[in-house]
C-alpha cells in the first residue's frame, strides 16, 4: 500500500523552520516512500532510529490498521516526533535503541524498518545490531534495511562527505563513532549470519545523489 507523502509532511507543518527544513530535506533526499510501500499491510511495525518520525508517519498514514512503534536514542528528536506523528492514534514513539526495544518486546513485531542507521555505527557492531532486530521479529517477520551502498562510486564519496558535515560538524545526527558504507555482499552475509533469509536487494539510488539500497529479509525460524 502506497504511503502519502504530503499528509505525512503536514504533520510537521507547525515545527520551527530549522526542524521543518530537516524533515523536508529528509523527505526529498531518501526513498522513504519506496521503503514504506514494501512493508506488509496491517500488523505491528518497529521503526528503529525513527528520528523526527517521517517514515513512522508514512507507515501509519499508509495503513490505519498498522501499529507503528518508533524508537530513537536522541531525546530531542523523540520530543519532536511526539509533536508530529506521535499524535496519530496508531503511533507510539519513545527514546530507545534496538537493544532496549528487543528487551522490552521480543518477538512482538511483524516488520522492522531501519533506515540509515547502521552506517553511523562501527562495522564491528553491525552483526549485533542485526541480531537484535531479529529478536524483535516473529518467525517469518520482515526486515527492511535501507542504507547507502559502499560501491566506491562518486555517490558513495559524496554521501560520506555530506554525513561528515551533518554528524560531526553540525551535530544533526548522533553517531556511534564511525561513518561506514558496506558493499551489498557484505551486508547480505551479515543478514544471513544474524538469522535472516535475504529475499530482495533493491538499488534505489536512481534520481538521488546517494547510492540508496534496500535489503528485504525474512526472519528465519529459530
N, C-alpha and C positions, 0 to 999 in steps of 0.2 A: 504494500500500500504506500503510495507516494505521500511524503510529508510536505505541508505547505510552508514555504519559507517566509512570505510576507506576514502571515499571522504570528509566526514564531518571533520575528523581529519586532512586531508590535508590542510584545510583552516587555521589551526593553526600552520603550519609547520615552519613559519618564526618567531614565537614568541620566546622570550628569554627562556632558558631552564627551569627556575622555573615556568613560566606561562604555558609552553607546558606540563610540568610534571603534573601540576594541572589538565589540561584538559584531559590528557590521564588517569590519576587516576580516574577522574570522569567517563570517558567512560567505564572503566572496573570494577567499583565498584557499578554501578547503572544500572538498566534495562531500559535505556532510549529508546532503540530500541523497546522494548515491549510497552512502552507508545506511542511512535510515530506511531506504527502500528495501534493503536486504534483511532487515530484522523481521523475524516471524511475527505474524499478527497475534494480537492478544497476549496473554501471559505476563510474566514479570521480567523486567529488564534492568540490569545494573549498568549505569553509565559511570565507569571508573575514570577519575580525572576529569570530572564534568566541567570544571571551571565556572564561568558565568551561567552555564546551563543551556547554551543554544541547542546542542544536539538533544539534550533532555527535552527541550521544548518541542523540537521536531518530532521526536518519538511519541510524546504524549498527545500532541495535536493530531498526529497522523493516524492514531487509533485510540479512541476513547476507552476501549476495553483493556488497553495495555496499562500496567502499573510500572512506573519508572522510578528507580531509586538511584539518585546521583550522589557520588561522594568525591571530595577533593580535599587535599591536605591544607589548602590555603583558606583560612577562616574569612579573609576579606572577600574572596571570590564567592564563597558559600553564602555570605551575607547578601551579596548582590543577587545570587541565584534565588534566594528565598523571596526577594522582592520582585523577581521576574517569573520564571516558570514554576517556582515554588508555590505560587498562588493557584495553580491548576489542581483540581481535585484528585487527579491520578498521578501526582508527583510528590516525592519526598526527597529533600536534599539535606545533606549533613556533612560536617567535617569528618574526614576519614580517609583511609587508604584501602587498597585491595586486601591487605592483611587484616585490618580491623573488621572489614565487612565480611570476609571469609570466616573469621572467628565468630562473628555475630549471627551470620545467616548462611551456614554451609549448605550446599545442595539446594538452595532456595530458588534459583533463577532459571528461567527458560533460555535467556540470552544475556550475554555480557558484551558491551561495546567499550572499546578502548581506542581513543583517537589521539595520536600524537603525544604519548606518554612515555613509551619505552626509550625514545632517543634521549630523554632527559636523565636517564639512569646509566651508571657504568654497566657495560655489557655483561660483566660477571653477575649482575643482579637480574638480568633478563630471565634466565631459566626459573628462578624462584618466583618472580612476579607471575610468570605464565602458569606455574603450578598453583598459585593462589587463585588465579582466575578459574582454573579447572575446579578447584574446591567450591567455588560459588555455584557451579552449574549442576543441574540434574543430569543423569546419564542421557546422552543424545542432545543435550543443550548446545547452543550455538555461540561461538565466539566470533566477533567481528573486530578485527585488529587493523586499524588504519595507521600507517606510518609513512615516512618518506623513505624511498628505496635508496640504499647505498650502491649506486650504479656508476659512480665516478663521472657522471655527466656534468655539464655546466649547471644544471638544475640542482644537482647534489651539492656542488660547491656554493651556489647562491643560497641554498637553504641553510647551510651551516653558518654562513656569514650573517644572514638575517637573524638567526636564532642567537648568535653571539650578542648581537645588539639588543634583542628583546629580553634575553635572560640575564646576561652578565652586565650590560651597560644600563639598560632601563629598568631591569628588575620586574618586568611584567609577568614573568613566569618563574616559578621556583624549580630549580634543577637539583638533581641528586649528585652532582659532581662531574657530569660529562654531557657532551653533545655528540651522540654516536648514531650513524646510519649504517645499517647492515644490508648485505645483498639478500635477495629473496630466498636463495637456497639455504642460507644460514638460519633465517627466521623459520622457514618451514621445518628444518631439522629440529630446532628448539621446540616447536609446537608438538612434534611427534614425541619428543622426549618428555614433554610435560603432560602427556596423556590425551593429546588431541589427534584427530584424523583430519588433515587438511582436505577441504572439499573444493575450494576455489581460490585462485590468486588472480586478482584483477588490477591491472595498471589503470590508474585514474588520473594520470598527470596531463592528459591532453587538455589544452586550453588553460593550463596553470603553469606558473613558473617554478613549481615544486614537483618532484617526482613522486606524487602520491601513489600509494599501493595499498590494496585492501586484501587481507587474508581472512577467509571464511573457513572456520574449522569446527568440527563437531567433537564434543566431549566423549571420549571412548568409554566403554563400560569398564568399571573397576576390575 
